[in-house]
């Protein structure tokens, strides 16, 4: 009695599931595979022919599979979800580490994940080149596309930039780093006009044009972890975190110190008081602003509004 389509499809699914668990890329003999599935070799060969010629209805599901038919056996390899042994692309590594780094206690696990992968699969300078954040606007996305291409290709960019004084000016910059903080996107790099490192807010870039001028990264360059560390007018704040949450805070801010009460004390560079208040309030009574008094009072007012 001939197979029904559903029976054959079920058998193909079983074949793929079995093959995907193998860590070897050596060919599989028809005899071994047929014995495994409990069918004659002739049926197995017919199944493989069907798999090779599978119609468009199933192609999205099996698009990553590559099937090779040999004289005494066959091979099945995959670049997609059936891939074995498991290998990650740089994009997959970045997605996993970014997701892990964003959850409590996940940063250490993300570091271990990256350390176990072949060096070629690691996202090169991912931590130093950019941070992952909210999706930018259409205009900012266009600016970012130019800046990222310049950063990766080591090419200068001409920008028309509207600074804090509100007056646009044309500058040539060497983009070293792209980052996001509190929903704002920044480019950090070398400014030819000032001959110094500068932080540019991408939404203030009116125009951005990639040039053919090549550049080399200045030896003294050090990536920054936060944009507010380079913003003018920033003040230093000191926050003490209770022992019950200190472990997670230490992972996010490893440069802190313990005080005599077992609390973990962290110093922040604050350019935006509203951001700082939101940052502190998310920890409830587990965080206390020690200084300055102005930011301490700002947090208090947010908890107990005046009147």
C-alpha positions as CSV (number, residue, x, y, z in Angstrom):
1,X,0.0,0.0,0.0
2,X,1.4,3.4,-1.0
3,X,2.4,5.9,1.6
4,X,0.1,8.9,2.2
5,X,1.6,12.4,2.0
6,X,1.2,12.9,5.7
7,X,2.9,9.6,6.5
8,X,5.9,10.4,4.3
9,X,6.1,14.0,5.7
10,X,6.1,12.6,9.2
11,X,8.9,10.2,8.3
12,X,10.9,13.1,6.8
13,X,10.5,15.1,9.9
14,X,11.8,12.1,12.0
15,X,14.8,11.8,9.6
16,X,15.7,15.5,9.9
17,X,15.3,15.4,13.7
18,X,17.6,12.4,13.9
19,X,20.2,13.8,11.6
20,X,20.2,17.2,13.4
21,X,21.3,15.5,16.6
22,X,24.5,14.1,15.1
23,X,27.7,16.0,15.7
24,X,29.4,14.4,12.8
25,X,29.4,15.7,9.2
26,X,30.3,12.2,7.8
27,X,27.9,10.7,5.3
28,X,25.2,8.4,6.6
29,X,24.8,5.0,5.0
30,X,21.4,4.2,3.5
31,X,21.4,1.0,5.4
32,X,21.9,2.6,8.8
33,X,19.3,5.3,8.2
34,X,16.7,2.8,6.9
35,X,17.3,0.6,10.0
36,X,16.9,3.7,12.2
37,X,13.6,4.6,10.6
38,X,12.3,1.0,10.2
39,X,11.8,1.2,6.5
40,X,13.4,-0.5,3.4
41,X,16.3,1.3,1.8
42,X,14.2,1.8,-1.3
43,X,11.7,3.8,0.7
44,X,14.5,5.9,2.3
45,X,15.9,6.7,-1.1
46,X,12.5,7.8,-2.3
47,X,12.1,10.0,0.9
48,X,15.4,11.7,0.2
49,X,14.4,12.4,-3.4
50,X,11.2,14.0,-2.1
51,X,13.2,16.0,0.4
52,X,15.5,17.3,-2.4
53,X,12.5,18.3,-4.5
54,X,10.3,19.6,-1.8
55,X,7.8,22.2,-3.1
56,X,7.6,25.9,-2.2
57,X,5.0,25.2,0.5
58,X,7.8,23.7,2.7
59,X,10.8,25.6,1.4
60,X,10.8,28.4,4.1
61,X,11.0,25.6,6.7
62,X,13.8,23.7,5.0
63,X,15.5,26.5,3.1
64,X,18.7,26.1,5.2
65,X,19.1,22.4,4.5
66,X,21.6,21.0,2.0
67,X,21.1,17.4,1.0
68,X,23.8,15.4,-0.9
69,X,23.1,12.0,-2.4
70,X,26.1,9.6,-2.7
71,X,26.6,6.1,-4.0
72,X,26.4,4.4,-0.5
73,X,24.9,7.1,1.6
74,X,23.9,10.7,2.0
75,X,24.7,14.0,3.8
76,X,22.4,16.5,5.3
77,X,23.9,19.9,6.5
78,X,22.3,23.1,7.6
79,X,23.1,26.8,7.9
80,X,19.9,27.3,10.0
81,X,18.1,26.0,13.0
82,X,19.0,22.3,12.2
83,X,22.7,23.1,12.2
84,X,24.9,20.7,14.2
85,X,27.2,21.0,15.9
86,X,25.8,24.3,17.1
87,X,27.7,27.3,15.8
88,X,26.8,30.9,16.1
89,X,27.4,33.7,13.7
90,X,28.7,37.1,14.9
91,X,25.1,38.5,14.7
92,X,23.7,35.6,16.7
93,X,26.4,36.0,19.4
94,X,25.7,39.8,19.6
95,X,21.9,39.2,19.9
96,X,22.4,36.6,22.7
97,X,25.0,38.6,24.7
98,X,22.9,41.8,24.3
99,X,19.8,40.1,25.6
100,X,21.7,38.4,28.5
101,X,23.5,41.6,29.5
102,X,20.1,43.3,29.8
103,X,18.8,41.0,32.5
104,X,19.8,40.8,36.1
105,X,22.8,38.6,36.6
106,X,23.1,38.0,32.9
107,X,26.3,40.0,32.2
108,X,28.6,37.3,33.7
109,X,26.9,34.6,31.7
110,X,27.2,36.7,28.5
111,X,30.9,37.0,29.1
112,X,31.2,33.2,29.5
113,X,29.3,32.6,26.3
114,X,31.5,34.8,24.3
115,X,34.7,33.3,25.8
116,X,33.6,29.7,24.8
117,X,33.2,30.6,21.1
118,X,35.9,30.6,18.4
119,X,37.5,34.0,18.1
120,X,36.3,34.3,14.5
121,X,32.7,34.0,15.7
122,X,33.0,36.8,18.3
123,X,31.6,40.2,17.5
124,X,34.7,42.3,17.0
125,X,35.0,45.1,19.5
126,X,31.2,44.9,20.0
127,X,31.4,46.3,23.5
128,X,33.7,49.1,22.4
129,X,32.1,50.0,19.1
130,X,28.4,50.4,19.9
131,X,25.6,49.8,22.4
132,X,22.2,48.4,21.6
133,X,19.2,50.5,22.4
134,X,15.8,51.8,21.1
135,X,15.2,52.1,17.4
136,X,16.2,55.6,16.2
137,X,14.0,57.9,14.0
138,X,14.2,57.8,10.3
139,X,16.5,60.9,10.1
140,X,18.8,59.6,12.8
141,X,18.9,56.1,11.2
142,X,20.2,57.8,8.0
143,X,22.9,59.6,9.9
144,X,23.8,56.4,11.8
145,X,24.1,54.4,8.5
146,X,26.7,56.9,7.2
147,X,28.5,57.1,10.5
148,X,28.7,53.3,10.9
149,X,29.9,52.8,7.4
150,X,32.6,55.4,8.1
151,X,33.5,53.8,11.4
152,X,33.9,50.4,9.9
153,X,35.7,51.6,6.8
154,X,37.9,54.1,8.6
155,X,36.7,57.0,6.4
156,X,36.1,60.6,7.5
157,X,32.6,62.1,7.5
158,X,31.6,65.7,6.7
159,X,28.7,66.8,8.9
160,X,26.6,69.9,9.3
161,X,26.1,70.0,13.0
162,X,23.8,72.1,15.2
163,X,25.5,72.5,18.5
164,X,24.2,73.6,21.9
165,X,24.4,77.3,20.8
166,X,21.9,76.6,18.0
167,X,24.2,77.6,15.2
168,X,24.9,75.0,12.5
169,X,28.6,74.5,11.5
170,X,30.4,72.2,9.1
171,X,32.9,69.8,10.5
172,X,35.0,66.8,9.4
173,X,35.0,64.0,12.0
174,X,36.5,60.5,12.3
175,X,33.8,58.3,13.8
176,X,35.3,55.9,16.4
177,X,32.2,54.8,18.4
178,X,28.4,54.8,18.0
179,X,26.3,54.5,21.2
180,X,22.8,55.0,22.6
181,X,21.9,56.3,26.0
182,X,18.4,57.1,27.3
183,X,16.9,57.0,23.8
184,X,19.5,59.4,22.3
185,X,22.1,58.2,19.8
186,X,25.7,59.6,19.8
187,X,28.8,59.4,17.6
188,X,32.1,59.7,19.5
189,X,35.3,60.3,17.7
190,X,38.0,62.8,16.5
191,X,37.0,66.3,15.3
192,X,39.5,67.8,12.9
193,X,38.3,71.4,13.7
194,X,39.0,71.2,17.4
195,X,41.8,68.5,17.1
196,X,40.2,66.7,20.0
197,X,37.7,63.9,20.9
198,X,34.1,65.1,20.6
199,X,30.7,63.6,21.3
200,X,28.0,64.4,18.6
201,X,24.3,63.9,19.2
202,X,23.0,62.3,16.0
203,X,19.7,64.1,16.0
204,X,21.6,67.4,15.8
205,X,23.4,66.3,12.6
206,X,21.6,68.1,9.9
207,X,23.6,66.4,7.1
208,X,26.2,63.6,7.0
209,X,28.3,62.8,3.9
210,X,30.8,60.0,3.6
211,X,34.2,61.1,2.1
212,X,37.0,59.2,0.5
213,X,39.5,60.5,3.1
214,X,40.9,57.6,5.2
215,X,41.9,58.0,8.8
216,X,43.7,56.0,11.5
217,X,42.4,55.8,15.1
218,X,44.5,57.9,17.4
219,X,46.6,55.8,19.7
220,X,45.3,57.7,22.8
221,X,41.7,56.8,22.0
222,X,39.8,55.0,24.8
223,X,36.1,53.9,24.2
224,X,33.6,55.4,26.6
225,X,31.0,53.4,28.4
226,X,28.4,56.2,28.8
227,X,27.7,59.3,26.8
228,X,27.2,61.4,29.9
229,X,30.9,61.0,30.7
230,X,31.7,63.4,27.9
231,X,28.8,65.8,28.2
232,X,29.6,69.3,29.4
233,X,28.0,70.4,32.7
234,X,27.9,66.9,34.2
235,X,28.1,66.6,37.9
236,X,29.3,63.6,40.0
237,X,26.7,61.8,42.1
238,X,27.3,59.1,44.7
239,X,24.6,56.4,45.3
240,X,24.7,53.6,47.9
241,X,22.9,50.3,47.0
242,X,21.7,47.9,49.7
243,X,23.5,44.6,50.1
244,X,20.5,42.6,48.9
245,X,20.9,44.1,45.4
246,X,24.6,44.9,45.5
247,X,25.6,41.7,43.5
248,X,23.7,42.8,40.4
249,X,24.8,46.5,40.7
250,X,28.4,45.3,40.9
251,X,28.0,43.6,37.6
252,X,26.7,46.7,36.0
253,X,29.1,49.1,37.7
254,X,32.3,47.2,38.7
255,X,34.2,50.3,39.7
256,X,32.2,50.9,43.0
257,X,33.3,50.3,46.6
258,X,31.7,48.9,49.7
259,X,31.0,51.2,52.7
260,X,31.1,50.3,56.4
261,X,27.4,49.1,56.3
262,X,28.0,46.6,53.5
263,X,26.4,48.8,50.9
264,X,27.8,49.1,47.4
265,X,28.6,52.7,46.5
266,X,28.8,53.9,42.9
267,X,29.7,57.2,41.4
268,X,27.8,58.5,38.4
269,X,28.5,61.4,36.0
270,X,25.1,63.1,35.6
271,X,24.3,65.5,32.8
272,X,20.6,64.9,32.9
273,X,19.0,65.0,36.4
274,X,15.7,63.6,35.1
275,X,17.5,60.5,33.8
276,X,19.3,60.2,37.2
277,X,16.1,60.4,39.2
278,X,14.5,57.6,37.0
279,X,17.7,55.5,37.4
280,X,17.6,55.7,41.2
281,X,13.9,55.3,41.6
282,X,13.8,51.9,39.8
283,X,15.6,50.4,42.8
284,X,13.1,51.7,45.4
285,X,14.4,51.7,48.9
286,X,17.4,49.7,47.8
287,X,19.2,52.9,46.7
288,X,20.1,56.1,48.5
289,X,21.6,59.2,47.0
290,X,24.5,60.3,49.2
291,X,25.6,63.4,47.2
292,X,25.1,66.0,45.9
293,X,22.3,67.5,47.9
294,X,20.6,68.8,44.8
295,X,20.1,65.4,43.3
296,X,19.3,63.9,46.6
297,X,16.4,66.4,47.0
298,X,15.3,65.8,43.4
299,X,14.8,62.1,44.1
300,X,12.9,63.0,47.3
301,X,10.6,65.4,45.4
302,X,9.9,62.7,42.8
303,X,8.8,60.3,45.6
304,X,6.9,62.8,47.7
305,X,5.6,65.7,45.4
306,X,5.4,69.1,47.0
307,X,1.9,70.1,48.3
